[in-house]
Amino acid sequence: VLLVLPIREGHNFLITPDLGILYLGTALRRQGFDVTLLDCPKEKFSFVDFRKFLEGRKFDVVGIRCFSRDHNYVKHHLKIVRQVSPDALTLVGGPHPSALPEFVLGAMPGLDFAWKCEAEESLPELLSLYSEFGREIPEELRDMVPGLCWRSKTREAVVTNPGSFSDDLDSFGVPSWELLEPDSYPGFAWGEHYPIITTRGCPYPCTYCNVPRISGKKLRHRSVENVVEELRLLRSRFRASRFSIMDDEFTLDRDYATQLCEALIDSGLQMAFDCPLGVRLDSLTPDLVKLMDRAGCKAIAVGIESGSRRVQKDIKKKVSLDTIREKAEMVAQSSRIAMVGYFMLGFKDETEEEIRETIELALDLPLARANFNIVIPIPGTAIFDDCVREGRVSLDQINWDDFTSDQISFAREHVSGEKLLELQKEAYMRFYRQPRIIWDLTKQTLGHRAVVHVILRRLKMLFSRETARNSKPLYLREAGI
């Protein structure tokens, strides 16, 4: 079995171990399957390299992870798989097919199955059926595999089985980290930023986020003991000195976050950590923040999104600007934890004045860093559904390559795409030109080498995107189009 992270271009993403593909590889290995994980961005693969990789090996099954921005690249990967290994079973999973399974199966003729939601339990189930029946798996058995989506010959339609979410995250086991050779990633040779998850799911209805649809609305936990076991493995086997909690809502359950921080202190591991995907400021208390500081937390990302009261209400963030200011000051005053603010620019009916309110809020808050992302109508979100209904986005005409936080993927009511990109650049320049930010970044860079990697990629994104927009993507260049 080959599991693939597809080729990507540009500078608006970090090359880091992918936990989704790692958990799937672990689940398959535990069931006796021979598993290979291929991270194309880390290996700096072109499609020519991918073809050569396949030609040198024989795989019975090829699965590819797919975000919406990856759509065209995954489609080209599948074309190559069909040419090199025509008998291989092909699978695509991830957020994109979870939200649009019928569309993905219709748009990718080389695809056998798409997957919705989690697959740690159901993917081994499908491959066991494949081992027994080959391609002719009876449809009544396919119907029993949670999350499986396929083209039914008898029903002449795409069948999408309901996805499932396991409450027992410990049953997935500790990830088999050796499958990804983590010390071969940028920064990981220094033992920094090993990603882990402790919870899955989110109950909030934010209109720009697809996590409730992809991971469920119920917050589910690994046991504290299971998390510490993984950290001991990372510390002893890979000399990890710092890890990143990649949860969508780590501090939402304060009791759980408290228990984990206390366990980290008692473990004696002395590992630093951060929460880079964003915690809700309104979930933080002085006691919890102080405990996280003692447990080794160096940084948290906080999802603020907008400085406009109207926009905050419209996107159903369910946190007031007064609370944001109060909690941010509390974190700054009661701990040494650095805060990274996440902001979104260009909601569909947002005005330039409201965008500038967001920029001013970022400048007023005690943040160490800030990210200003262009709003993307991600499939599986209320924003995407609204854009389709209003005709701003059409599935037949979408350029999925534009579904990144530095490109324009749909038309706004009040701000042009060109103006929006100017405002994004202005936001970054004004924030990072502040003397205190320059000084803080200088200190962090001297003591934390991975910061250099993040900053350089962000600068490359801002100053190279015009070239990127005017150049053909790799899947067209290598096809001679």
Residue pairs with C-beta under 8 A, 6 or more apart in sequence:
1 28
1 33
1 34
1 35
1 36
1 59
1 60
1 61
1 62
1 63
1 127
2 36
2 38
2 57
2 59
2 61
2 62
2 63
3 21
3 24
3 25
3 35
3 36
3 37
3 38
3 63
3 64
3 65
4 21
4 38
4 40
4 62
4 63
4 64
4 65
4 77
5 18
5 21
5 37
5 38
5 39
5 40
5 41
5 42
5 64
5 65
6 40
6 64
6 65
6 66
6 70
6 73
6 74
6 77
7 40
7 41
7 45
7 46
7 47
7 50
7 73
7 77
7 474
7 475
8 40
8 41
8 69
8 70
8 73
9 468
9 473
9 474
10 404
10 406
10 461
10 465
10 468
11 457
11 458
11 460
11 461
11 464
12 404
12 405
12 406
12 457
12 461
13 41
13 404
13 457
14 453
14 454
14 457
15 39
15 41
15 42
15 185
15 186
16 185
16 186
16 193
16 195
17 39
17 177
17 180
17 182
17 185
17 188
17 194
17 195
18 39
18 65
18 180
19 175
19 195
19 196
19 197
19 246
20 65
20 93
20 94
21 37
21 39
21 65
22 37
22 175
22 176
22 177
22 179
22 180
23 120
23 172
23 175
24 63
24 93
24 119
24 120
24 123
25 35
25 37
25 176
25 179
25 180
26 120
26 172
26 173
26 174
26 175
26 176
26 179
27 119
27 120
27 121
27 123
27 124
27 172
27 173
28 35
28 123
28 124
28 127
29 35
29 176
29 179
30 124
30 173
31 124
31 127
31 128
33 124
33 127
35 179
36 57
36 59
37 179
37 180
38 45
38 53
39 180
40 49
40 50
42 184
42 185
43 49
45 53
46 474
46 478
47 76
47 77
47 80
47 474
47 475
47 478
48 478
50 77
50 80
51 80
51 83
51 84
54 80
54 81
54 84
54 85
55 84
58 85
59 85
59 88
60 87
60 88
60 89
60 130
61 88
61 89
61 90
61 91
61 127
61 130
62 81
62 85
62 88
62 89
62 90
62 91
63 90
63 91
63 92
63 93
63 123
64 74
64 77
64 78
64 90
64 91
64 92
64 93
65 92
65 93
65 94
66 74
66 92
66 93
66 94
66 95
66 96
66 97
66 104
67 94
67 95
67 96
67 403
68 95
68 96
68 99
68 376
68 378
68 379
68 400
68 403
69 400
69 401
69 403
69 404
70 94
70 96
70 400
71 96
71 104
71 107
71 400
71 403
72 400
72 401
72 473
72 475
73 473
73 474
73 475
74 92
74 108
75 107
75 108
75 110
75 475
76 475
76 479
78 90
78 92
78 108
78 110
78 111
79 110
81 88
81 90
81 110
82 90
82 110
89 112
89 113
89 130
89 135
90 110
90 111
90 112
90 113
91 111
91 112
91 113
91 114
91 115
91 123
92 104
92 108
92 111
92 113
92 114
92 115
93 114
93 115
93 119
93 123
94 115
95 210
95 214
95 378
95 379
95 380
96 104
96 379
97 104
97 114
97 115
97 116
97 149
98 115
98 116
98 117
98 147
98 163
98 210
98 213
98 214
98 380
99 210
99 213
99 214
99 378
99 379
99 380
99 384
100 379
100 380
100 395
101 114
101 116
101 149
101 158
101 160
102 149
102 158
102 160
103 395
104 111
104 114
104 149
105 111
105 114
105 149
105 150
105 151
105 158
106 158
112 135
112 150
113 126
113 148
113 149
113 150
114 149
114 150
115 122
115 123
115 147
115 148
115 149
116 147
116 148
116 149
116 160
116 161
116 162
116 163
117 146
117 147
117 163
117 164
117 165
117 214
117 215
117 216
118 147
118 163
118 164
118 165
118 166
118 200
118 215
119 147
120 166
120 172
121 146
121 164
121 166
122 145
122 146
122 147
122 148
122 164
125 145
126 137
126 145
126 148
129 137
129 141
129 142
129 145
130 137
133 141
139 152
139 154
139 155
139 159
142 148
142 150
142 159
142 161
143 159
143 161
145 161
146 161
146 162
146 163
146 164
147 161
147 162
147 163
147 164
148 159
148 161
149 158
149 159
149 160
149 161
150 158
150 159
151 157
151 158
151 159
152 158
152 159
165 200
165 201
165 215
165 216
165 218
165 220
166 172
166 220
167 218
167 220
169 199
169 200
169 220
169 221
169 222
169 226
170 222
170 223
170 226
174 226
174 229
174 230
174 233
175 230
177 233
177 234
177 237
177 238
178 237
182 188
182 194
182 238
183 189
183 238
183 239
186 450
186 453
187 193
187 449
187 450
187 453
188 194
188 238
190 241
190 449
190 450
191 238
191 239
191 240
191 241
191 242
192 240
192 241
192 242
192 448
192 449
192 450
193 242
193 243
193 244
193 274
193 450
194 234
194 238
194 240
194 242
194 243
194 244
195 243
195 244
195 246
196 227
196 230
196 231
196 234
196 243
196 244
196 245
196 246
197 222
197 245
197 246
197 247
198 221
198 222
198 227
198 245
198 247
198 250
198 256
198 260
199 219
199 220
199 221
199 222
199 247
199 248
199 249
199 250
199 252
199 253
199 256
200 215
200 216
200 219
200 220
200 247
200 248
201 211
201 212
201 215
201 216
201 217
201 218
201 219
201 220
201 248
201 249
202 209
202 211
202 212
202 215
202 217
202 219
202 248
202 249
202 252
203 212
203 217
203 218
203 219
203 252
204 212
204 249
204 280
204 316
204 318
205 212
205 316
205 318
205 382
206 315
206 316
206 317
206 318
207 314
207 315
207 316
207 381
207 382
207 383
207 386
208 305
208 315
208 344
208 347
208 375
208 378
208 381
208 382
208 383
209 378
209 381
210 378
210 379
210 380
210 381
211 248
213 380
213 381
214 380
215 248
219 249
219 252
219 253
221 253
221 256
224 256
224 259
224 260
224 263
225 263
227 260
227 263
228 263
228 264
228 267
228 269
231 240
231 243
231 264
231 267
231 269
231 271
232 267
232 269
234 240
234 243
235 241
235 269
235 271
240 271
241 271
241 272
242 271
242 272
242 273
242 274
242 298
243 271
243 272
243 273
244 273
244 274
244 275
244 276
245 273
245 274
245 275
246 276
246 277
247 275
247 277
248 277
248 278
249 279
249 280
249 283
250 257
250 275
250 279
251 257
251 275
251 279
251 280
251 283
251 284
251 288
252 279
252 280
252 283
254 283
254 285
254 288
257 288
257 292
258 288
258 291
260 295
261 288
261 291
261 292
261 294
261 295
261 297
262 291
262 295
264 271
264 273
264 295
264 296
265 294
265 295
270 296
271 296
272 296
272 297
272 298
273 295
273 296
273 297
273 298
274 297
274 298
274 299
274 300
274 301
275 297
275 299
275 300
275 301
276 299
276 301
276 340
277 301
278 301
278 302
278 303
278 342
279 300
279 301
279 302
279 303
280 302
280 303
280 319
281 302
281 304
281 319
281 323
281 324
281 327
281 328
281 331
282 319
282 323
282 327
284 327
284 330
284 331
286 330
286 334
289 330
289 331
289 334
289 335
289 337
290 334
290 335
292 300
292 335
292 337
293 334
293 335
293 336
293 337
297 335
297 337
298 336
298 337
298 338
299 337
299 338
299 339
299 340
299 368
300 331
300 337
300 338
300 339
300 340
301 339
301 340
301 341
301 342
301 371
302 328
302 339
302 340
302 341
302 342
303 317
303 342
304 324
304 341
304 342
304 343
304 361
304 362
304 365
305 311
305 312
305 315
305 317
305 342
305 343
305 344
305 358
306 312
306 315
306 317
306 343
306 344
306 347
306 350
306 354
306 357
306 358
307 321
307 343
307 354
307 357
307 358
307 359
307 360
307 361
307 362
308 350
308 354
308 357
308 358
309 320
309 321
310 354
311 347
311 350
311 354
311 358
312 319
312 320
312 321
314 347
314 349
315 347
316 382
321 361
324 361
324 365
325 364
325 365
328 339
328 365
328 366
328 367
329 366
331 337
331 339
331 366
332 339
332 366
338 368
338 369
338 440
339 365
339 366
339 367
339 368
340 367
340 368
340 369
340 370
340 371
341 362
341 365
341 367
341 369
341 370
341 371
342 370
342 371
342 373
343 358
343 359
343 361
343 362
343 370
343 371
343 372
343 373
343 427
344 358
344 372
344 373
344 374
344 375
345 355
345 358
345 372
345 373
345 374
345 375
345 420
345 423
345 424
345 427
346 355
346 374
346 375
346 408
346 412
346 415
346 420
347 375
347 383
347 412
348 375
348 383
348 386
348 387
348 390
348 392
348 410
348 412
348 413
349 412
349 413
349 414
350 412
350 414
350 415
351 414
351 415
352 414
352 415
352 419
352 423
355 415
355 420
355 423
356 423
358 372
358 427
359 372
359 423
359 426
359 427
359 430
359 431
362 370
362 372
362 427
362 431
363 430
363 431
363 434
367 431
368 437
368 440
368 444
369 437
369 441
370 427
370 428
370 431
371 458
372 424
372 427
372 428
372 431
373 405
373 406
374 404
374 405
374 406
374 407
374 408
374 409
374 420
374 421
374 424
375 383
376 403
376 404
376 405
376 409
377 383
377 384
377 386
377 387
377 392
377 393
377 409
377 410
378 384
378 403
384 393
386 392
387 393
387 410
388 394
388 395
392 410
392 411
393 409
393 410
398 409
399 409
401 407
401 473
402 408
402 409
403 409
406 421
406 424
406 461
406 462
406 465
407 465
407 469
408 417
408 420
408 421
411 417
412 420
415 423
421 465
424 462
425 462
428 458
428 462
431 437
432 438
432 441
441 451
441 455
444 451
445 451
445 452
445 455
472 481
